Amino acid sequence: MVSPGALRVVRCGGSALCGARAVFSADSYLLCASGDFVKVYSVSTEETLRLMGGHADLVTGIQLNPHNHMQLYSSSLDGTIKLWDFMDGIPIKTFMVGSKLLALYTPASAEDSVFVVIPKKGERDTFQLVSVKLTKGAGQDLEAKELSVVLDGVGSSMKHIAFGREGEYVVSVKEVNLQVYFFKRKLLNRFSLSTMKTKGGDNHFSCVMCHPTEDCIATGHADGKIRLWRNFHHRKEYTYSTLHWHHDIVMDLAFSMEGTRLLSGGVESVLVQWHNESSCQKDFLPRLGSPIESIAMSSDGTLCCTLHTDNRITIINSNLRFSRSIQGLIKSRDVKTGLVVDPRTKALVLNGEPGHLQFYCLQSDQQLFSLDIVQRQYIHQAGLKQSDLVKVAFSAQGTWLATVEESEEVTDPELQLKLWFYNEETQSFKLNTRINTPHDNHITDMCFRDMDELEDDSLILVTTGRDCVFKVWVMVEDTDPEAQQSVSWSCDFVGSYHNYQATNCCFSEDGSLLAVSFEETVTVWDSVTWDLKCTFCHPPGNIRNICFGRLTCSKYLIGATDYGFLCCWNLLTCALEWSAHLNVVVLQPDPLSEHIAAVSWLSKESSLFVFKPNEPRPIYIQRNLCKEKILLAAFVPRDEPEIIRSEKYLWLRRSQLFFLTDTQELMTLSTKSLEERLTPSSKQLAVEESLPVTPFSLLLGKHRRQKAQEDIDLGKLVVHNKHEQASPAVKELLHTPAHVLPSASFLCTIFINSLLISKENKSAEEVADEVEMESEKTEDNSDEDDITEMEQEDTSHMELLGEMTCKLSKSQEKELRKIRKTDYSWISAF
């Protein structure tokens, strides 16, 4: 149990979007599983509308409720099935099954049950398709232990099982075997293909899909073939036809709603549309960017979407035209650039597609844009040596970007150092300088010194390499008359130390000192004269990471060795301040405070230590931070300081720590509970409590404010009605989602009664509308006894011509009516 206010390790984004097939809602929302969350996207704007969290592990399946299309079922490895109202992002029910759920199916024929794939007890890598009866009850958390086994020995993937026309049968594929189980007849038919690989063929099944209106089964295979099975009600009289275009495994299949079109996708990044089950009639949508993992169709057949291995969703029209794309965090094979923060957008910058740099927005969990650094076509072929992006550095204001690309050659790599300048007009980076072979061997690190970017001579770039030198690069005036820019970069200084390999570099906070590590030694240089000031050493072991302290701790230099020591040196005394025996794999300073985060890896356990250099005792320790090994970390400045109640977590007040694991999961630390982190957009965007948050309500709220201001300016009297403002019945009617409202006949009486006004209030309003009060005090008080006490309405003391609006007694009303009927025309004679 996590105590209130405790620090939680949460998966904050970057989760794979292809863990389950996406689902289109009836009103064209796109629902997708992402890690242990379910996301609701707007098809028209690509915006994330809802982030529904509640599962404790990976979400493995999502399906619309066939009996209420405004509700969604989701299954997870945590052993639960959740029923959601996805329009409001509210969990309605949680059914606890108790076993890991690997896939979820909700055929319309099953009224009070769903089908899931679970591991078979007592057997490894063996799975079953079971029917789960959903218990009916008043509580939100219900037990669902009534399981019925339908099929044994099924595949664990959602793509290995499909339900036939009207749910009459279920089909399962695994290896070269196909099973068809008929529910009414309780008949199981098994079919097998040859395991022999002849002429490059491979009959292993990869996916299955059933025709929506006919008894036809489509199966995909490892050799790229698609088989269409018919007459499978009989074990020996079955037939199948073959479609073949894909050169490799068919990843997924999908029929259109009427069944006249079949979509297929694979590793070629091409969506193929087959017409009328004919190999001669087919259309293609090529160059989708990465292999297709799964395909989903909308209920009206106007849209389909493909989920890709690079964590991207592509939305496609029915005429096979590209519509929109939603790009998540691209999972690179090896994040060589590290986690870098863009000072302009506060986006995480790291390796994306081969040769590209991706800018990933942490708030929206989407890619902002991708920058092509290598600018060469990447060829997907094993064993081919190609150039890739390995190092990235930003200047303090984000004006300059430095990148290093190198080929995969080990002995004689091809190196390029590129300097990019941010163009305000185009809002993108433009290549300024390309330097071929900046070092004779691999570049190990680089960093900027930029105390004041307004002065060109203060901006310096330092690179270190395995060629045993570090180089200083400065901006110079470009004298080339054909050059389009006024400045370019060139080498100004080359430094070395005893012919040791240079491994790390960093500048002090004020930019006056440069620290460069040479294997076991840390050297400190004057950044103006480039004189060597002092050296530090803590054998045995090479220096793995170094960083300077900041603010009040700027006199300290921190280093970690690969032999498991964390050292702190005092720059004023040139002596070791303290050291700790700790196997630090990540050392990350906070740019806005004195705190430094160190992540250790020991006995297959990642632990976090947060400390200040002037205090050897850590201010925060969290062991067993996560199951995976943490490879990279970065502090991202917050837009506004966080309100932290506990002193233990004050180091998270101005910056947030993110870290990337070896499984490419992006994690962070949060003091907020799940409910606080998943604030619904209705609370974030609320204009006023009485209006639901829609584009129309925003416009209506603006119009009402303008109208009220005009009325005040004109001196008009506005009389408000309590019942109109605060009627619970009216609010309930207007704000409750339509799909959960009771019948109109039930609501009619309540609604009409809420609009009725009592007789007292009606007479007061008539008087307020019809009677004009004079602004003189009455001298005759003889009728005071007849005046009853009146309740003033809450009209915020609105005044007319300097006097309050009053309520008259019945006797006064009668007197006023007599005065109106009296003929005063004789006065005009005077």
C-alpha positions in Angstrom: 0.0 0.0 0.0 1.4 3.4 -1.0 1.0 5.9 1.8 -0.7 9.3 0.9 1.9 11.7 -0.5 4.5 9.0 -1.0 6.7 9.1 -4.1 5.4 6.8 -6.9 7.2 5.5 -9.9 4.8 5.8 -12.8 4.9 5.1 -16.4 4.5 8.5 -18.0 4.5 7.8 -21.7 6.3 6.2 -24.5 4.3 2.9 -24.0 3.7 0.8 -27.1 0.4 1.6 -28.8 0.3 -1.8 -30.6 -0.3 -4.0 -27.5 -3.9 -4.5 -28.6 -6.0 -3.7 -31.7 -7.4 -0.2 -31.7 -11.2 0.4 -31.6 -13.3 3.0 -33.4 -16.3 4.3 -31.4 -19.7 4.9 -33.1 -19.0 8.7 -33.0 -15.5 8.4 -34.6 -13.3 8.4 -31.5 -10.3 6.2 -31.6 -9.5 4.1 -28.5 -6.1 2.6 -28.1 -4.3 0.7 -25.4 -1.0 2.3 -24.2 0.9 0.6 -21.5 -1.4 0.3 -18.5 -3.7 3.1 -19.8 -6.4 3.4 -22.4 -6.3 6.5 -24.6 -9.2 8.2 -26.4 -8.1 10.2 -29.4 -10.1 12.6 -31.6 -10.0 11.3 -35.2 -10.4 14.8 -36.6 -7.8 16.7 -34.4 -5.4 13.8 -33.3 -5.8 15.2 -29.8 -5.7 12.9 -26.7 -9.2 13.5 -25.2 -9.1 11.0 -22.3 -6.4 9.1 -20.5 -8.1 6.3 -18.6 -6.0 4.7 -15.9 -6.8 2.1 -13.3 -5.1 -1.1 -14.4 -2.0 -2.1 -12.5 -0.3 -3.8 -15.4 -0.2 -3.8 -19.2 -3.6 -3.5 -21.0 -3.9 -6.5 -23.4 -7.3 -5.9 -25.0 -10.0 -3.3 -25.5 -13.5 -4.0 -27.0 -16.7 -1.9 -27.2 -19.6 -3.2 -25.2 -21.8 -4.8 -28.0 -24.9 -3.9 -26.0 -23.9 -0.3 -25.3 -21.6 1.4 -27.7 -20.8 4.2 -25.3 -19.0 1.7 -23.0 -15.7 -0.1 -23.3 -14.3 -3.3 -21.9 -10.5 -3.5 -21.2 -8.4 -6.5 -20.0 -5.0 -6.5 -18.4 -2.2 -8.6 -17.1 -3.3 -7.6 -13.6 -6.1 -10.1 -13.9 -9.0 -7.6 -14.1 -11.6 -6.6 -16.7 -12.9 -3.1 -16.5 -16.0 -1.6 -17.9 -15.6 2.1 -18.8 -17.8 5.0 -19.8 -15.1 6.3 -22.1 -16.9 9.5 -22.9 -16.4 10.6 -19.3 -13.4 8.5 -18.6 -15.1 6.9 -15.6 -14.7 3.2 -14.6 -18.2 1.6 -14.1 -17.3 -1.9 -13.0 -14.2 -3.9 -12.3 -14.4 -7.7 -12.7 -11.6 -9.6 -10.9 -10.8 -12.8 -12.8 -7.5 -13.6 -10.9 -5.5 -14.9 -13.8 -3.3 -13.0 -16.3 -5.5 -11.9 -19.3 -3.7 -12.0 -22.6 -6.5 -11.1 -25.0 -10.2 -10.0 -24.9 -13.2 -10.7 -27.1 -16.8 -9.5 -26.8 -19.1 -11.1 -29.4 -22.6 -9.7 -29.5 -24.1 -13.2 -29.1 -22.7 -13.5 -25.5 -25.1 -11.4 -23.4 -23.6 -11.5 -19.9 -20.1 -13.0 -20.6 -16.8 -12.2 -22.4 -14.0 -14.3 -23.7 -10.4 -14.1 -22.6 -7.1 -15.9 -23.2 -5.4 -17.1 -20.0 -2.4 -19.3 -19.2 -3.2 -22.9 -18.5 -2.5 -23.8 -14.9 0.4 -26.1 -14.4 1.7 -25.9 -17.9 4.2 -23.4 -19.3 3.6 -21.5 -22.6 0.2 -23.2 -22.9 -3.0 -21.0 -23.1 -6.7 -21.4 -23.1 -9.7 -19.5 -24.4 -12.2 -19.3 -21.6 -15.7 -17.7 -21.2 -16.0 -15.4 -18.2 -19.4 -14.8 -16.8 -19.7 -11.2 -15.7 -21.3 -11.0 -12.3 -24.2 -8.6 -11.7 -24.1 -6.7 -8.5 -24.4 -3.3 -6.8 -20.7 -2.8 -6.0 -18.0 -1.4 -8.3 -15.5 -4.2 -7.7 -17.0 -7.7 -8.4 -15.5 -11.2 -8.5 -15.7 -13.0 -11.8 -14.6 -16.5 -11.0 -17.0 -18.5 -13.1 -14.8 -19.6 -16.1 -15.7 -22.1 -18.8 -13.0 -23.5 -21.1 -13.8 -23.1 -24.8 -10.6 -24.1 -26.5 -7.2 -25.5 -25.3 -3.8 -24.9 -26.8 -4.6 -21.5 -28.4 -2.1 -18.8 -29.2 -1.3 -16.0 -26.8 -1.8 -13.2 -29.3 -5.1 -11.4 -29.9 -4.6 -12.0 -33.6 -4.7 -15.8 -33.2 -8.4 -16.0 -32.4 -11.5 -14.7 -34.2 -15.2 -15.1 -33.8 -17.4 -16.0 -36.8 -20.6 -14.7 -38.3 -23.0 -13.8 -35.5 -20.8 -15.5 -33.0 -21.8 -19.0 -34.1 -18.2 -20.3 -34.0 -14.7 -19.3 -32.9 -11.5 -19.9 -34.8 -8.0 -20.4 -33.3 -4.7 -20.7 -35.1 -1.3 -21.9 -33.7 1.8 -23.0 -35.6 0.3 -25.0 -38.6 -3.0 -26.0 -36.9 -6.4 -24.4 -37.3 -9.3 -25.1 -34.9 -13.0 -24.2 -35.4 -15.4 -24.7 -32.5 -19.2 -24.5 -33.2 -21.1 -23.3 -30.1 -24.6 -24.7 -30.8 -23.4 -28.1 -32.1 -20.5 -28.2 -29.6 -18.4 -29.5 -32.5 -14.6 -29.0 -32.8 -13.0 -29.3 -36.2 -9.2 -29.4 -36.6 -7.2 -28.7 -39.8 -3.5 -28.9 -40.3 -1.1 -27.7 -43.0 2.2 -29.2 -43.9 5.2 -28.3 -41.8 7.6 -28.8 -44.7 9.1 -25.6 -46.1 9.2 -26.1 -49.8 10.1 -23.5 -52.4 10.5 -20.8 -49.8 7.0 -21.4 -48.4 6.2 -21.4 -44.7 2.7 -22.5 -43.7 2.9 -21.3 -40.1 -0.2 -19.2 -39.2 0.4 -15.6 -38.1 -3.2 -14.2 -37.8 -6.8 -15.0 -38.5 -10.0 -13.0 -39.2 -13.6 -14.1 -40.0 -15.9 -12.7 -42.7 -18.7 -10.6 -41.1 -21.6 -12.0 -43.1 -20.4 -15.3 -44.7 -18.9 -18.5 -43.4 -15.4 -17.6 -44.6 -12.1 -17.6 -42.6 -9.0 -15.6 -43.7 -5.6 -16.6 -42.4 -2.2 -15.0 -42.7 1.0 -17.0 -42.9 4.7 -16.6 -42.3 5.5 -16.8 -46.0 3.3 -13.8 -47.0 0.3 -15.9 -48.2 -3.3 -15.4 -47.3 -5.7 -18.3 -47.4 -9.5 -18.0 -47.5 -11.2 -21.1 -46.0 -14.7 -22.3 -46.8 -16.9 -25.3 -46.1 -15.0 -25.9 -42.9 -18.1 -27.3 -41.3 -16.9 -30.6 -42.6 -13.5 -32.0 -41.6 -12.6 -33.5 -45.0 -14.6 -31.4 -47.5 -13.1 -28.0 -46.7 -11.6 -25.8 -49.4 -9.3 -22.8 -49.4 -8.0 -20.3 -52.0 -4.8 -18.4 -51.8 -3.9 -14.7 -52.2 -0.2 -13.8 -52.4 1.5 -10.4 -52.6 3.5 -10.0 -49.3 7.1 -11.2 -49.5 7.3 -11.8 -45.7 5.0 -12.6 -42.8 1.4 -11.2 -42.9 1.1 -9.3 -39.6 -2.7 -8.7 -39.6 -6.0 -8.9 -41.5 -9.3 -7.0 -41.4 -12.5 -7.3 -43.3 -14.7 -4.3 -44.2 -18.1 -4.2 -42.5 -19.9 -5.6 -45.6 -17.1 -8.1 -46.3 -16.4 -7.0 -49.8 -12.9 -5.8 -49.0 -10.0 -7.5 -47.2 -7.1 -5.5 -45.8 -3.7 -7.0 -45.1 -0.4 -5.5 -43.8 3.1 -6.7 -43.0 6.7 -5.7 -42.8 6.7 -4.0 -46.2 5.0 -1.0 -44.6 2.3 -1.3 -47.3 -1.5 -1.7 -46.7 -3.0 -4.0 -49.3 -6.7 -3.9 -50.1 -8.1 -7.1 -51.8 -11.5 -6.8 -53.7 -14.0 -9.6 -53.8 -11.4 -12.1 -52.6 -9.6 -11.9 -56.0 -5.8 -11.7 -56.4 -6.2 -9.7 -59.6 -8.2 -6.8 -57.9 -6.1 -5.2 -55.3 -5.1 -1.6 -54.3 -2.0 -0.4 -52.3 -1.2 2.3 -49.9 2.7 2.3 -49.8 5.4 4.1 -47.7 3.6 4.0 -44.4 7.0 4.3 -42.7 7.3 1.1 -40.6 5.9 -2.4 -40.5 2.2 -2.7 -39.8 1.4 -4.4 -36.5 -2.4 -4.5 -36.5 -5.4 -3.2 -38.5 -8.8 -1.9 -37.3 -12.0 -0.9 -39.1 -14.7 1.6 -38.0 -18.2 0.3 -37.7 -19.5 2.4 -40.6 -16.6 1.4 -42.9 -15.5 4.9 -43.6 -12.2 4.7 -41.7 -9.5 2.2 -40.8 -6.3 2.6 -38.8 -3.0 0.8 -38.8 -0.8 0.4 -35.7 2.9 0.3 -36.5 6.0 -1.1 -34.8 7.5 2.4 -34.4 4.6 3.4 -32.1 2.5 5.2 -34.7 -1.1 5.2 -35.6 -2.1 5.9 -39.2 -5.7 6.8 -39.9 -6.8 6.0 -43.5 -10.0 6.8 -45.4 -12.1 4.1 -47.1 -10.7 5.0 -50.5 -7.3 4.1 -49.2 -6.1 7.7 -48.8 -3.9 8.8 -46.0 -5.8 11.0 -43.5 -3.9 11.5 -40.2 -1.1 10.2 -38.2 -0.5 10.0 -34.4 3.1 9.4 -33.5 4.1 8.3 -30.0 7.6 7.8 -28.7 9.6 5.8 -31.3 11.4 2.9 -29.7 14.9 3.0 -31.0 17.1 -0.1 -30.9 19.8 1.8 -29.0 19.4 5.4 -27.6 23.0 6.6 -28.3 22.2 10.3 -27.9 21.0 10.0 -24.3 18.0 11.9 -23.0 18.4 15.6 -23.8 15.9 18.4 -23.1 15.2 21.0 -25.7 15.3 24.4 -23.9 12.7 25.9 -26.2 9.9 23.3 -26.1 11.0 21.4 -23.0 10.6 18.3 -25.1 12.7 15.2 -24.7 15.1 14.8 -27.6 16.6 11.4 -28.5 17.1 8.9 -31.3 14.0 8.3 -33.4 13.8 6.7 -36.8 17.3 5.7 -38.2 19.2 8.9 -38.8 16.5 11.1 -37.3 16.2 13.1 -34.1 12.7 12.9 -32.4 11.3 15.7 -30.3 8.9 14.1 -27.9 6.3 16.1 -25.9 5.9 14.7 -22.4 2.5 16.4 -21.8 0.7 15.0 -24.8 2.7 11.7 -25.2 3.2 12.5 -28.9 6.0 13.4 -31.1 6.3 17.1 -31.9 8.4 16.7 -35.0 11.3 14.7 -36.4 14.6 16.2 -37.7 16.5 14.3 -40.4 20.1 14.6 -39.4 21.9 12.0 -41.5 19.8 12.9 -44.7 20.4 9.6 -46.3 18.0 6.8 -47.2 18.2 4.0 -44.6 18.2 0.5 -46.1 16.6 -2.2 -43.9 19.1 -5.0 -44.5 20.9 -7.0 -41.9 24.7 -6.7 -41.9 24.8 -3.4 -43.9 27.0 -0.7 -42.2 25.2 2.6 -42.2 25.5 6.0 -40.5 23.5 6.8 -37.5 23.1 9.6 -34.9 25.2 9.1 -31.8 25.5 12.5 -29.9 23.3 15.6 -29.4 23.9 18.8 -27.5 21.8 22.1 -27.2 23.0 25.6 -26.3 21.4 27.1 -23.2 18.7 29.0 -25.1 18.2 26.3 -27.8 19.5 28.5 -30.6 22.2 26.1 -31.6 22.1 22.3 -32.0 25.2 20.1 -32.4 24.9 16.5 -33.7 27.4 13.8 -34.4 26.8 11.0 -36.8 29.1 8.0 -37.5 29.1 4.8 -39.4 28.9 1.5 -37.7 32.5 0.6 -38.5 34.5 -0.3 -35.4 38.0 0.5 -36.5 37.8 3.3 -39.0 34.4 5.1 -38.6 33.1 7.8 -40.9 32.4 10.8 -38.6 30.5 14.1 -39.2 29.9 17.0 -36.8 27.0 19.2 -37.8 26.0 22.5 -36.3 22.3 23.6 -36.7 20.9 27.1 -36.2 17.2 27.6 -35.2 15.4 29.7 -37.7 12.6 31.7 -36.1 10.8 32.3 -39.4 10.6 28.6 -40.4 10.4 27.4 -36.8 12.9 24.7 -37.5 16.7 24.0 -37.4 18.8 24.7 -40.4 22.2 23.2 -41.1 24.9 25.8 -40.6 28.2 23.9 -40.6 29.2 20.4 -41.6 32.7 19.2 -40.4 34.0 15.9 -41.8 36.2 13.8 -39.6 36.3 16.2 -36.5 38.2 13.4 -34.7 40.2 10.5 -35.8 38.2 8.1 -33.7 34.8 7.8 -32.1 33.5 11.0 -30.4 32.7 10.1 -26.8 31.1 13.4 -25.5 30.3 17.0 -26.3 28.9 20.1 -24.5 28.3 23.8 -25.1 29.5 26.8 -23.0 27.1 29.6 -23.5 27.1 32.3 -20.7 25.6 34.8 -23.1 24.4 33.8 -26.5 24.1 37.4 -27.6 27.9 37.5 -27.7 29.3 35.1 -30.3 32.6 34.8 -28.6 31.0 33.3 -25.4 29.5 30.4 -27.3 31.9 27.4 -27.4 31.5 23.8 -28.2 33.8 21.1 -26.8 34.1 17.5 -28.2 36.1 14.6 -26.7 37.2 11.5 -28.6 39.0 8.2 -28.4 41.8 9.8 -30.4 43.1 11.1 -27.0 42.2 14.8 -27.6 39.5 17.2 -26.9 38.7 20.0 -29.3 37.3 23.5 -28.8 35.0 24.8 -31.6 34.1 28.5 -31.9 32.1 30.6 -34.3 34.0 32.7 -36.9 32.9 35.1 -39.6 32.2 33.2 -42.8 34.3 34.8 -45.6 32.9 32.6 -48.4 31.0 35.0 -50.7 28.7 32.2 -51.8 27.8 31.2 -48.3 24.2 31.9 -47.2 25.1 32.5 -43.5 27.3 35.0 -41.9 29.0 32.7 -39.4 30.4 29.2 -39.3 32.3 27.0 -36.9 36.0 26.0 -36.8 38.4 24.4 -34.4 40.2 26.9 -32.0 42.1 24.6 -29.6 43.2 21.0 -29.2 44.0 19.6 -25.8 45.3 16.3 -24.5 46.6 14.6 -21.3 49.3 12.0 -21.4 47.9 10.4 -24.5 44.9 9.0 -22.6 41.5 8.7 -24.3 39.2 11.6 -23.5 35.8 10.2 -22.3 33.6 13.0 -20.7 33.5 16.8 -20.6 31.3 19.5 -18.9 31.5 23.2 -18.1 31.0 24.8 -14.7 27.9 26.9 -14.2 29.6 30.2 -14.9 31.5 28.7 -17.8 34.9 29.6 -16.4 36.1 26.0 -16.0 36.1 23.0 -18.3 36.4 19.5 -16.8 37.6 16.7 -19.1 38.1 13.1 -18.0 40.9 11.1 -19.5 40.4 7.5 -18.5 41.2 7.4 -14.7 42.0 11.2 -14.4 39.8 14.3 -14.4 41.5 17.4 -15.7 40.2 21.0 -15.1 41.0 23.7 -17.6 40.6 27.5 -17.8 38.0 28.2 -20.5 39.7 31.5 -21.5 43.4 30.7 -21.7 43.0 26.9 -21.9 45.6 26.3 -19.2 45.5 23.1 -17.2 44.6 24.1 -13.6 44.5 20.9 -11.7 43.8 17.1 -11.9 41.9 14.6 -9.8 42.2 10.9 -9.7 40.5 8.1 -7.7 41.9 4.7 -8.9 41.1 2.1 -9.7 38.7 2.4 -12.6 38.0 4.9 -15.4 35.8 7.9 -15.0 32.3 7.0 -16.2 30.4 10.3 -15.5 31.4 13.9 -14.3 29.4 17.0 -13.5 29.9 20.3 -11.7 27.8 21.4 -8.7 25.4 24.3 -9.1 24.4 27.4 -7.2 25.7 27.2 -3.6 27.5 23.9 -4.5 29.4 25.3 -7.6 32.8 24.7 -5.9 32.4 20.9 -6.1 33.1 18.5 -9.0 31.4 15.1 -8.9 32.7 12.0 -10.7 31.6 8.3 -10.9 34.0 5.5 -11.8 33.3 2.2 -13.5 34.7 0.4 -10.4 31.8 1.5 -8.3 32.9 4.7 -6.6 31.2 8.1 -6.4 33.6 10.9 -5.6 33.3 14.6 -4.7 36.2 17.0 -5.1 36.6 20.5 -3.8 37.8 22.9 -6.5 39.0 25.4 -3.9 41.2 23.0 -1.9 41.9 20.7 -4.8 41.2 17.7 -2.5 38.8 14.9 -2.2 35.8 16.0 -0.2 34.1 12.6 0.2 33.6 9.3 -1.7 31.0 6.5 -1.5 31.1 2.9 -2.7 28.3 3.0 -5.3 28.0 1.5 -8.8 26.6 4.6 -10.5 25.3 4.1 -14.0 23.5 7.5 -14.4 24.6 10.8 -12.9 22.2 13.7 -13.6 22.4 17.2 -12.1 19.2 19.3 -11.8 19.8 22.6 -13.8 17.6 24.6 -11.4 18.9 23.5 -8.0 21.9 22.0 -6.2 20.5 18.5 -6.3 22.1 15.6 -8.2 20.4 12.3 -9.0 22.5 9.1 -9.1 21.1 5.8 -10.3 22.9 2.6 -9.3 22.6 -0.9 -10.6 23.5 -3.7 -8.2 22.2 -7.3 -7.9 19.6 -6.7 -10.8 18.2 -3.8 -8.9 18.0 -0.1 -9.8 18.2 2.4 -6.9 17.9 6.1 -6.8 20.1 8.4 -4.6 19.5 12.2 -4.5 22.1 14.3 -2.8 23.8 17.7 -2.6 27.5 17.8 -3.1 28.1 19.7 0.1 26.4 16.9 2.1 27.7 13.3 1.8 24.4 11.9 3.2 21.7 11.6 0.5 18.5 13.5 1.1 16.4 10.8 -0.6 17.0 7.1 -1.3 14.6 4.7 -3.1 15.8 1.2 -3.6 14.3 -1.2 -6.2 13.1 1.8 -8.2 11.8 -0.4 -11.0 12.2 -3.9 -12.3 14.2 -2.9 -15.4 17.7 -1.4 -15.6 17.7 2.3 -15.9 20.0 3.5 -18.8 19.3 7.3 -19.1 17.8 10.1 -17.0 17.0 13.8 -17.4 15.6 16.6 -15.3 12.9 18.6 -17.1 12.1 22.1 -15.7 8.5 22.5 -14.7 6.3 25.3 -16.1 5.3 26.3 -12.6 6.9 25.1 -9.3 5.1 22.1 -7.8 3.4 22.3 -4.4 5.3 19.7 -2.4 4.0 18.9 1.1 6.9 16.7 2.3 10.4 18.1 2.8 11.8 14.8 1.5 10.6 15.6 -2.0 11.4 19.3 -2.2 14.1 18.4 -4.8 11.2 17.7 -7.2 9.7 21.2 -6.8 11.2 22.9 -9.8 12.1 20.0 -12.0 10.8 16.6 -12.7 13.0 13.5 -13.1 12.4 11.2 -16.1 14.3 8.0 -16.8 14.4 5.5 -19.6 14.8 1.8 -19.0 16.4 -0.9 -21.1 13.0 -2.0 -22.3 12.4 1.6 -23.7 9.8 2.5 -21.0 9.8 6.1 -20.0 9.2 6.5 -16.2 9.0 9.4 -13.8 8.5 10.1 -10.1 5.3 11.7 -8.8 3.9 12.6 -5.5 0.4 12.7 -6.9 -2.1 9.9 -6.7 -3.5 8.3 -9.9 -6.7 10.3 -9.5 -4.8 13.6 -9.2 -2.6 12.9 -12.2 -5.5 11.9 -14.4 -7.4 15.1 -14.1 -10.3 15.1 -16.6 -10.3 17.8 -19.2 -13.7 19.0 -18.0 -12.0 20.2 -14.8 -9.0 21.7 -16.7 -11.1 23.6 -19.2 -14.2 24.5 -17.2 -15.4 28.1 -17.9 -18.2 28.1 -15.5 -19.9 25.4 -13.4 -23.3 25.6 -15.1 -21.9 25.0 -18.6 -20.6 21.7 -20.0 -17.2 22.0 -21.7 -17.9 22.1 -25.5 -16.8 24.5 -28.2 -20.4 25.8 -28.3 -20.5 26.3 -24.5 -17.2 28.2 -24.6 -18.7 30.5 -27.3 -22.0 30.8 -25.4 -20.2 31.7 -22.2 -18.3 34.5 -24.0 -21.6 35.7 -25.5 -23.3 35.8 -22.1 -20.5 37.8 -20.5 -20.6 40.3 -23.4 -24.4 40.6 -23.1 -24.2 41.1 -19.3 -21.6 43.8 -19.8 -23.8 45.6 -22.3 -26.8 45.5 -20.0 -24.8 47.0 -17.2 -23.5 49.7 -19.5 -27.0 50.6 -20.6 -28.3 50.7 -17.1 -30.9 47.9 -17.7 -32.4 46.0 -14.9 -31.7 42.3 -15.0 -33.9 40.2 -12.8 -32.6 36.7 -12.0 -34.6 33.8 -11.0 -33.4 31.4 -8.3 -35.0 28.4 -9.9 -33.5 29.2 -13.3 -30.0 29.3 -11.8 -30.0 26.5 -9.4 -32.7 23.9 -10.3 -31.2 20.5 -9.7 -33.6 18.9 -12.2 -32.5 21.2 -15.0 -28.8 20.7 -14.2 -29.3 16.9 -14.1 -31.2 16.9 -17.4 -28.6 19.1 -19.2 -25.4 17.6 -17.8 -26.2 13.9 -17.7 -24.9 11.9 -20.7 -27.8 11.0 -23.0 -27.1 7.3 -23.0 -27.7 7.0 -19.2 -30.8 9.2 -18.9 -34.1 7.7 -17.9 -37.0 7.7 -20.3 -38.6 11.1 -21.3 -41.9 10.2 -19.7 -40.2 9.8 -16.4 -38.4 13.1 -16.6 -41.3 15.1 -18.0 -43.1 15.7 -14.7 -39.9 16.5 -12.8 -38.8 18.9 -15.5 -42.1 20.8 -15.8 -42.4 21.1 -12.0 -38.9 22.6 -11.8 -40.0 25.3 -14.2 -43.1 26.3 -12.2 -42.9 29.5 -10.2 -44.7 30.0 -6.9 -47.4 32.6 -6.7 -45.5 34.9 -4.4 -42.5 35.1 -6.7 -44.8 35.6 -9.7 -46.5 38.6 -8.3 -43.1 40.1 -7.4 -41.9 39.7 -10.9 -45.0 41.2 -12.4 -44.6 44.2 -10.1 -40.9 44.5 -11.1 -41.8 44.4 -14.8 -44.9 46.7 -14.7 -44.4 49.2 -11.9 -42.0 52.1 -12.0 -41.0 53.2 -8.6 -40.5 56.9 -7.8 -37.4 58.0 -6.0 -39.1 60.1 -3.3 -39.7 59.1 0.3 -43.4 59.0 1.3 -44.4 61.2 4.1 -47.7 59.3 4.8 -46.9 56.2 6.7 -50.4 55.3 7.6 -50.4 52.1 5.5 -47.4 50.6 7.3 -49.6 48.1 9.2 -50.9 46.7 5.9 -47.5 46.0 4.5 -46.3 42.5 5.0 -42.7 41.5 5.4 -41.2 40.5 2.1 -38.2 38.4 1.3 -35.7 40.1 -1.0 -34.5 38.0 -3.9 -30.8 37.4 -4.3 -30.3 39.8 -7.2 -26.9 40.9 -6.0 -28.4 44.2 -4.9 -28.8 45.5 -8.4 -30.0 49.1 -8.4 -32.2 51.1 -10.7 -31.8 54.9 -10.6 -30.2 54.7 -7.2 -33.0 52.7 -5.4 -33.4 49.1 -4.5 -36.1 46.9 -6.3 -38.8 46.3 -3.7 -41.7 43.9 -3.4 -45.3 45.3 -2.9 -48.1 43.9 -0.8 -51.5 42.9 -2.4 -53.2 46.1 -1.1 -50.5 48.3 -2.7 -51.0 46.4 -6.0 -54.7 47.1 -5.9 -54.1 50.7 -5.2 -51.8 51.0 -8.2 -54.3 49.4 -10.5 -56.9 52.0 -9.5 -54.4 54.8 -10.1 -53.7 53.5 -13.6 -57.5 53.4 -14.5 -58.0 57.0 -13.3 -58.3 59.6 -16.1 -55.8 62.4 -15.6 -56.3 64.1 -18.9 -57.9 67.1 -17.3 -54.5 68.1 -15.9 -53.4 69.0 -19.4 -55.8 72.0 -19.4 -53.6 73.7 -16.8 
